[in-house]
Amino acid sequence: GNPVRRQYIDSVTGDPVEDDDQVKGYEVDEDRYVLVEDDEIDALRIESSQTLAIDRFVDKSKIEQIKDIMNNLNVVARASRNIAMMDDPQQQQQEKLRIDEARARNSELYNKLQATVNTDAGRQLLEKLSQQRASYNATIDKAVDLGLVGQSAMTIDVLLRENRPLQAAYLATLQELTDLQKKAAQDTAREVQSMAQSTTALMALVAGLAAVVGAVIAWLITRTL
């Protein structure tokens, strides 16, 4: 068949209405119309390039890094106790190596946290941890040095009286940092959900307006201006 084309006819005169004479609008009363310009319709559209802006993103790896620090502290605690109970110098040196390796891993983890924790509260906790870590390591070194020279009783005394309270405080601060990161993650999730709901509501509103405009177009005013 041949191509077809649509043509609007003036309902009063019966004359064809040229494209330049056609307008969009809707009737608000008998013989009264509100015209809708093309730019007003375009203003209702949502650009596909628009994205949700999230001020902060909490990487779950931060929580895993803190957990790894705690695990490494447990390695240090077990190795230092083993040194106190062992008589074999070679085995003691192996435990000392475990302590050194765990400390090295923690240094790497702290560097990563320092680079990624941006909140004031988080940085304050990292500063507190730095001070606690120094005191904790000092008592571990004291206990290990005593153990390596055969002073088992003194090693145990240092671990129980000096190191244990420091370790408890150290772990408590690490838990504070963990809780802070979890709260930040929850706050971000709620923020994203709220933004998504707002966007959905806006899109529904625009869709409704677009439907109205579509209905308006169906009732085009076909009289010549």
C-alpha positions, 0 to 999 in steps of 0.5 A, spaced: 500 500 500 501 507 499 504 511 505 499 514 509 499 521 513 494 524 518 491 531 517 487 535 522 481 538 520 478 545 523 471 542 526 468 549 524 470 550 517 472 544 515 479 546 512 485 542 513 490 545 519 497 546 517 502 544 522 504 551 523 497 553 526 497 547 530 497 548 538 497 543 544 492 545 550 486 543 554 480 545 555 478 548 562 471 551 560 467 552 554 471 555 549 476 556 554 483 553 553 490 553 556 495 552 551 501 548 553 508 550 549 513 544 547 518 547 552 513 546 558 513 539 556 520 538 555 521 541 562 517 535 565 522 530 562 527 527 567 534 526 564 537 519 563 544 522 565 541 524 572 544 519 578 543 519 585 548 523 589 551 519 595 556 523 600 559 518 603 560 510 601 562 505 607 566 500 604 565 493 608 572 492 607 573 497 613 570 492 618 573 486 615 580 490 616 578 492 623 576 484 624 583 482 621 587 487 626 583 483 632 585 476 629 592 478 629 592 481 636 589 474 638 595 471 634 600 476 638 597 474 645 597 466 644 604 467 641 607 471 647 604 466 652 607 460 648 614 463 649 612 464 656 611 456 657 616 454 652 623 451 654 626 450 647 629 457 644 628 455 637 620 454 638 620 461 642 624 464 636 618 461 631 613 464 636 617 471 636 616 470 628 609 470 628 608 476 633 613 480 628 609 477 622 602 479 625 604 486 627 607 487 620 600 485 617 597 490 622 601 496 620 598 495 613 591 494 615 592 501 619 595 504 613 589 502 609 584 505 615 588 511 615 587 512 608 579 511 608 576 513 614 574 520 613 569 522 619 572 526 625 569 521 630 573 515 626 580 519 626 579 520 633 578 513 634 584 511 630 589 516 634 586 513 640 588 506 637 595 509 635 597 510 642 594 504 645 597 500 640 604 503 642 603 501 649 600 494 648 606 493 643 611 495 649 608 490 654 609 485 649 616 486 647 617 486 655 614 480 656 617 476 650 624 479 652 623 476 659 621 469 656 627 469 651 632 469 657 628 464 661 624 468 665 617 465 665 614 467 671 616 474 670 613 473 663 607 471 665 606 476 670 607 482 665 602 479 661 597 478 666 598 485 670 601 489 665 599 487 658 592 484 659 588 491 661 592 494 655 589 489 651 582 489 653 582 497 652 585 496 645 580 491 643 574 495 646 576 501 642 577 497 635 570 495 637 568 502 637 571 503 631 567 497 628 560 500 631 562 506 628 563 504 621 556 499 621 552 505 623 555 509 618 553 503 613 546 503 616 545 511 615 548 511 608 543 505 606 537 509 609 539 515 605 540 511 599 533 508 600 530 515 602 533 518 595 530 512 591 523 513 594 523 520 593 526 519 586 520 514 585 515 519 587 517 524 582 517 519 577 510 517 578 508 524 578 512 526 572 509 520 569 502 522 571 503 529 568 505 526 562 499 522 561 495 528 562 499 532 557 498 525 552 490 526 554 491 534 552 494 532 545 489 527 544 484 533 544 488 538 540 485 545 539 485 545 531 482 552 530 487 556 526 490 562 531 
